[in-house]
Amino acid sequence: MIDRFLSYSLRWACPIKLVYLQDGQMKTGNITVVSLGEDSFEYTTARKKTPQTMQVADVLAASYARGDDGDTLKKERQAQEKETDEG
């Protein structure tokens, strides 16, 4: 399930909420995935725009960020409208 949220964030360039381990401590925060590998991924946060790397094994849970209902049909329509306005 975590892989699905990471892929969702990468595809739609939108933030997701993660619970993860960092230096042995449990942390939580919103991240946006910028690249996805087999066992790690690169991400940015609202504060740090420089990509950072995290191991997928360090992620304990993932969910939609606040205000995101996960409706990809809305996102597809918005992308189509944006293309129509630009073209």
Contacts in CASP RR format, 6 or more apart in sequence:
PFRMAT RR
TARGET T0000
AUTHOR 0000-0000-0000
METHOD contacts of the structure
MODEL  1
MIDRFLSYSLRWACPIKLVYLQDGQMKTGNITVVSLGEDSFEYTTARKKT
PQTMQVADVLAASYARGDDGDTLKKERQAQEKETDEG
1 62 0 8 1.000
2 56 0 8 1.000
2 59 0 8 1.000
2 61 0 8 1.000
2 62 0 8 1.000
3 56 0 8 1.000
5 16 0 8 1.000
5 62 0 8 1.000
5 63 0 8 1.000
5 64 0 8 1.000
6 16 0 8 1.000
6 33 0 8 1.000
6 36 0 8 1.000
6 41 0 8 1.000
6 56 0 8 1.000
6 59 0 8 1.000
6 62 0 8 1.000
7 33 0 8 1.000
7 36 0 8 1.000
8 14 0 8 1.000
8 16 0 8 1.000
8 70 0 8 1.000
8 72 0 8 1.000
9 15 0 8 1.000
9 16 0 8 1.000
9 31 0 8 1.000
9 32 0 8 1.000
9 33 0 8 1.000
9 43 0 8 1.000
10 33 0 8 1.000
10 34 0 8 1.000
10 35 0 8 1.000
10 36 0 8 1.000
10 41 0 8 1.000
12 72 0 8 1.000
12 75 0 8 1.000
13 32 0 8 1.000
14 32 0 8 1.000
14 65 0 8 1.000
14 68 0 8 1.000
14 75 0 8 1.000
15 30 0 8 1.000
15 31 0 8 1.000
15 32 0 8 1.000
15 46 0 8 1.000
15 65 0 8 1.000
15 68 0 8 1.000
16 30 0 8 1.000
16 31 0 8 1.000
16 32 0 8 1.000
16 33 0 8 1.000
16 62 0 8 1.000
16 63 0 8 1.000
16 64 0 8 1.000
16 65 0 8 1.000
16 68 0 8 1.000
17 28 0 8 1.000
17 29 0 8 1.000
17 30 0 8 1.000
17 62 0 8 1.000
17 63 0 8 1.000
17 64 0 8 1.000
17 65 0 8 1.000
17 66 0 8 1.000
18 28 0 8 1.000
18 29 0 8 1.000
18 30 0 8 1.000
18 31 0 8 1.000
18 59 0 8 1.000
18 61 0 8 1.000
18 62 0 8 1.000
19 26 0 8 1.000
19 27 0 8 1.000
19 28 0 8 1.000
19 29 0 8 1.000
19 59 0 8 1.000
19 60 0 8 1.000
19 61 0 8 1.000
19 62 0 8 1.000
20 26 0 8 1.000
20 27 0 8 1.000
20 28 0 8 1.000
20 54 0 8 1.000
20 58 0 8 1.000
20 59 0 8 1.000
20 60 0 8 1.000
21 27 0 8 1.000
21 58 0 8 1.000
21 60 0 8 1.000
22 58 0 8 1.000
26 60 0 8 1.000
29 45 0 8 1.000
30 45 0 8 1.000
30 46 0 8 1.000
30 65 0 8 1.000
30 66 0 8 1.000
31 43 0 8 1.000
31 44 0 8 1.000
31 45 0 8 1.000
32 43 0 8 1.000
32 44 0 8 1.000
32 45 0 8 1.000
33 41 0 8 1.000
33 42 0 8 1.000
33 43 0 8 1.000
34 42 0 8 1.000
34 43 0 8 1.000
34 44 0 8 1.000
34 51 0 8 1.000
35 41 0 8 1.000
35 42 0 8 1.000
35 51 0 8 1.000
36 42 0 8 1.000
39 55 0 8 1.000
39 56 0 8 1.000
39 57 0 8 1.000
40 53 0 8 1.000
40 54 0 8 1.000
40 55 0 8 1.000
40 56 0 8 1.000
41 53 0 8 1.000
41 54 0 8 1.000
41 56 0 8 1.000
42 51 0 8 1.000
42 52 0 8 1.000
42 53 0 8 1.000
42 54 0 8 1.000
43 51 0 8 1.000
43 52 0 8 1.000
43 53 0 8 1.000
43 54 0 8 1.000
44 50 0 8 1.000
44 51 0 8 1.000
44 52 0 8 1.000
45 52 0 8 1.000
64 70 0 8 1.000
END
